[in-house]
C-alpha cells in the first residue's frame, strides 16, 4: 500500500500542478523506475481532476441563477479549473503535435518542430478548437441535466487517461531521448501497470453505475438501462478516437513522443463527450418515437 501511494503521488506530481512538496515529496522519492511505475496511475489522476471539476460544476449549477446559459458558464469555469489543476499539460501536447504534424510532411522536421516550445498557427488553432468543442459538448450535456454533466466530466477525465498508456505499450518512443521528460514513462509499460490503469478506469465507470439508481431518481424520464448504454457509447467513441490517433502516429512518426500522449488524452476526452452526446440524442429520439 505504501508503494502504491508513493507511485500515485508521483503521478500527481508529474501530471498536475497539485503540490507534492517538502516532507511529502521526500517520502515519495524519485527514480526513473518509480516514474515508469507511476504511469499506471494516470487514470487515477483523472479521478482527482475529474472529481474536483465535477464537484465544482455541481456547486456552480446550484449557485448560478436558473438559466439556459448556466450549463455553459459551468462548463467554461470547470474547464478553467481543469487547466489550472493540470497546468495545461495535455493541451500543450496537443498544440505541439498539431504544429509538428500539421506543418510538414517530413517525419524528421515534424519531430524537430514538436521539440520547439513556441506555439505556431496549427497549434493555436488546435487548442482553441479543442476548448470550444469541449465547452460546447459539456454545455450540451448540461442542458439535459446537471447530473449528466457531472457524470460526464468525472468519467471523461478518467477514461481519456487510459488510452495514452496503450499507445506507450504498442508504439516505440521516438522523441529526443536525452531531453525528453517522458522517456522513463515510455520505456514499454508493463502489463501489470496496464491492469492497474484498467482497474482505475473500470472503477470509475462502476462507481457511476452504482449511482444509477440515484440518477434515475434525479432524472425520472431516464430509463434504467440507458445509463449503461450511454457510458458504453462514450467509451466506444473514446476508443475509436484512440485508434485513429494511434494509426496517425504510427504512419507519420513510426512511434510516439510525450506530446503525442497529451494530444491523445485531449482527443479521447472530446470523443468521450461526443459519444455521450450522440447516444443521449439517440435515446431521446427513441423515447419520442
Steps between C-alpha positions, in 0.01 A plus 500: 500500500791735579651439157160543333454838671851613412446419134163677500643815660788499252245480220320801648831683524585432136161544332345783705581823682370356827788562745687192617788675675706514815495199729230336291720518190795365699285206614378432146852502355592480134670272252444424131359162599253665738395749235446212258283319757307820574360501145256230610328761716432750222127407499517537879611859444183530293303395810633802688485753216166378366353470849607853595367647176172307530454617860577862409258476207225362723552786747495757220176363359347516849612861555448650154157639410269265315572578137565315173848654513589357842642171355716704261642712783561189709669325206734795439597542866538124546735490202700787650534303823620188317762705313620658825526160668700342217696807393367452145735200483293306247388808304866587449556156350206548266642833381845353434359202310279724287796723418729210421270279298297783352797710394699245298488158336856419602533273805835650605377857460180420692699363795719810490199733503340307788811562714463876450328661799347772283138457387426544132182560305399132482553455873307812596210407274493142632485609865235766435282257306549227763396733782201626303393145422543392862303790643226460238458127560501542878244781480285278278515216754431748779189620321359148543565504875772614738553143622565388143770766464670403827503129415642578156779712648607240754492203265650692209807611693566145616435304180692741275812448712501125442553510123845670499631204700396262223690723258810459715450124493454470124734759349870582552609831647658715227552830679825660609626235741748729673263788559164326529329514838266223387775250410485308832122474454546376146732207569238238417228508762444162663184292481470531879492879468235474230292285735528763773400772252211286383380454857507876556292547184259215564459618859390844381239353268387256769459787746276679252301184443455450873350849508261406218203467733564849632528631144162351413350673805658832401396466135169308511472494122827307464441127438706284736694316224588824317787596728703187421449546125578868532833437673581222255452747214743740667762229546448384141540852364812552708645167387438572132671836538798325659523257209503792259777675695700178528490441124587865435807488721608162363471624142651847544755447777545120520455544874400760758638782711384640832302763309313222320381365835359839602331544163350152528350580841341819369354343186370195691336722763321695228395178328363369830273803538403480134405134535290581806325780314417283198375217722279730704353643181428150370335397828290819505380451143421137576283599796322761294439271205 
